[in-house]
Each structure stands twice: as structure tokens, then as C-alpha cells.
């Protein structure tokens, strides 16, 4: 009540200065506005509007706080994910470098193996060529010998035919037959 009277005193001071119409009259618009304002404030207080506004503001503040907490948690989760992905990226880089190094090593080993296989292949081919040459030489020598024997047999046959008589031929045939009989028995 004290507050109300102080409010009236403050509000009444300009009206008293005017002097014509008393302040506490319903004809004074200032007085009517003060009463309407006080009634409005009273209705707001009776309806507990300041408490409701405070509750709504508190609820809004709690909502904002929860959103901030959620945003903070999401940020921390994002930072954790980022760190995890960065670690994975480093692991992948290391793995890729290991794979590249291993591939280079395997390529070098494969190149060395290919060189060795090429050398052995060349050696085998040279040996095969030498064997073919040797075989060809032996075949040529055999062919020459066979040809020489054939020529010698032909020449001997010609000489025997020219120099042999029928009696000599019959004697040779008889000797060959007897020799064959002794060998077969």
C-alpha cells in the first residue's frame, strides 16, 4: 500500500500544478489513466502473468541451454570423429606407403628373377643349339661315312663283278652258305 501511495504522489504532482481540476477527480484524465494502469497491473498480478512470463522465460532459457549443451556435445562428437578420421587417414597413408614400398620391392625381385630366368633361358637355348650343332655334325659325319661305305661297297661290287669269274662266285656262295649253317646251329 505504501508503494501505491508513493505512486499516487508522484503521478499527482503534475496535475496539482495545473490547478484547475483536482487530481482525484474522474474528470482528470491523468487520474483516470493512473487508475486504469493500476487496474491493469493489478489484473496482471492477480492472473500471475509475471510468474507465467518468468516461467516461460525460464523454460525458454532452459531450452536454449539444452540446445547449447546439445550443440556442445555435437561439436565434441564432431571433433572426436574428425580426430578419428585424421588418424584413419594417417593409417591409410602409412599403409599406402608400405604397399608402395612392398610393390617396389616385389617389382625389383621380379625383375631380378626375370633376369635370372632370361640368363638360364639363354643358356638353355645356347646348349640346345650346341646340341643341335653336335647332332648335325654327327649326322653329317654318319651320312658321309654311310655314303663312303655305300660308294666303297658299290666300287667293290663293281670290281668283284669285273674281276670275278663264275667259278669264284660259286665258291664264295658255297662258303657263305656253310658259314651260315654253322652260325645257325
C-alpha positions in Angstrom: 0.0 0.0 0.0 2.9 2.3 0.7 4.1 1.8 -2.8 0.7 2.7 -4.2 0.6 5.9 -2.3 4.1 6.9 -3.4 3.0 6.1 -6.9 -0.1 8.4 -6.5 2.1 11.2 -5.1 4.5 11.0 -8.0 1.7 10.8 -10.5 -0.3 13.6 -8.8 2.3 16.2 -8.7 2.0 17.5 -12.3 -1.8 17.5 -12.0 -1.7 19.7 -8.9 0.5 22.1 -10.7 -2.2 22.7 -13.3 -4.5 23.8 -10.6 -7.9 23.9 -12.3 -9.2 20.4 -11.9 -8.4 18.4 -8.7 -6.3 15.4 -9.3 -8.6 12.9 -7.6 -11.5 13.6 -9.9 -12.8 11.4 -12.6 -12.8 14.4 -14.9 -9.0 14.5 -14.7 -7.7 12.2 -17.5 -4.4 11.8 -15.7 -6.1 10.3 -12.7 -8.2 8.0 -14.9 -5.1 6.8 -16.8 -3.4 6.1 -13.5 -6.3 4.1 -12.2 -6.6 2.2 -15.5 -2.9 1.5 -15.4 -3.0 0.4 -11.7 -6.1 -1.8 -12.5 -4.2 -3.3 -15.5 -1.1 -4.0 -13.4 -3.4 -5.5 -10.6 -5.1 -7.8 -13.1 -1.7 -8.9 -14.4 -0.6 -9.6 -10.8 -3.8 -11.4 -9.9 -3.6 -13.5 -13.1 0.1 -14.2 -12.1 1.2 -13.0 -15.5 4.7 -12.0 -14.3 5.2 -15.6 -12.9 4.0 -17.1 -16.2 6.3 -14.8 -18.1 9.1 -15.7 -15.8 8.3 -19.4 -16.2 8.2 -19.0 -20.0 11.4 -17.1 -20.0 12.9 -19.8 -17.7 11.6 -22.5 -20.0 13.0 -20.7 -23.0 16.3 -20.2 -21.2 16.4 -24.0 -20.3 15.6 -24.8 -23.9 18.3 -22.6 -25.1 20.7 -24.1 -22.5 19.8 -27.6 -23.6 20.3 -26.6 -27.3 23.7 -25.2 -26.3 24.6 -28.3 -24.4 23.4 -30.4 -27.4 25.4 -28.2 -29.8 28.5 -28.6 -27.5 28.0 -32.3 -27.4 27.6 -32.4 -31.2 30.8 -30.3 -31.5 32.7 -32.6 -29.2 31.4 -35.6 -31.2 32.4 -33.9 -34.5 35.8 -33.2 -33.1 36.1 -36.8 -32.0 35.0 -38.0 -35.4 37.4 -35.6 -37.1 40.3 -36.9 -34.9 39.3 -40.4 -35.7 39.2 -39.8 -39.4 42.5 -38.0 -39.3 44.0 -41.0 -37.5 42.5 -43.3 -40.1 43.8 -41.1 -42.9 47.3 -41.3 -41.4 47.0 -45.0 -41.1 45.8 -45.3 -44.7 48.7 -43.1 -45.8 51.2 -45.3 -43.9 49.5 -48.4 -45.3 49.7 -47.0 -48.8 53.4 -46.1 -48.4 54.0 -49.7 -47.1 52.1 -51.1 -50.0 54.1 -49.0 -52.5 57.4 -49.9 -50.9 56.4 -53.6 -50.9 55.3 -53.3 -54.5 58.6 -51.7 -55.5 60.5 -54.5 -53.6 58.4 -57.1 -55.4 59.0 -55.4 -58.7 62.7 -55.4 -58.1 62.6 -59.1 -57.1 60.5 -59.9 -60.1 63.0 -58.0 -62.4 65.9 -59.9 -60.8 64.0 -63.2 -61.2 63.2 -62.3 -64.8 66.9 -61.5 -65.5 67.9 -64.9 -64.0 65.3 -66.7 -65.9 66.4 -64.9 -69.1 70.0 -65.9 -68.4 69.0 -69.5 -67.8 66.8 -69.5 -70.9 69.6 -68.1 -73.0 72.0 -70.7 -71.5 69.5 -73.5 -72.3 68.9 -72.2 -75.8 72.7 -72.0 -76.4 73.1 -75.5 -75.0 70.2 -76.7 -77.2 71.8 -75.0 -80.2 75.2 -76.6 -79.4 73.5 -79.9 -79.0 71.7 -79.5 -82.4 75.0 -78.5 -84.0 76.8 -81.5 -82.5 73.9 -83.7 -83.6 74.0 -82.2 -87.0 77.8 -82.8 -87.2 77.4 -86.4 -86.1 74.6 -86.9 -88.6 76.7 -85.3 -91.3 79.7 -87.5 -90.4 77.5 -90.6 -90.3 76.0 -89.6 -93.6 79.4 -89.1 -95.1 80.6 -92.5 -93.7 77.4 -94.2 -94.9 77.9 -92.6 -98.3 81.6 -93.6 -98.3 80.7 -97.2 -97.3 78.0 -97.2 -100.0 80.4 -95.9 -102.6 83.1 -98.4 -101.4 80.6 -101.3 -101.5 79.5 -100.1 -104.9 83.1 -99.8 -106.1 84.0 -103.2 -104.5 80.9 -104.7 -106.1 81.9 -103.3 -109.5 85.5 -104.6 -109.0 84.3 -108.0 -107.9 81.9 -108.2 -110.8 84.6 -107.3 -113.3 87.3 -109.5 -111.7 85.3 -112.5 -110.6 84.6 -115.5 -112.7 81.6 -117.8 -112.3 83.7 -120.4 -110.5 84.9 -117.9 -108.0 81.3 -116.7 -107.4 80.1 -120.2 -106.8 82.9 -120.9 -104.4 82.0 -117.7 -102.4 78.4 -118.6 -102.4 79.2 -122.1 -101.0 81.4 -120.6 -98.4 78.7 -118.2 -97.2 76.1 -120.9 -97.0 78.4 -123.2 -95.0 79.2 -120.3 -92.7 75.5 -119.5 -92.3 74.8 -123.1 -91.4 77.5 -123.2 -88.7 76.2 -120.0 -87.2 72.6 -121.0 -87.1 73.3 -124.4 -85.4 
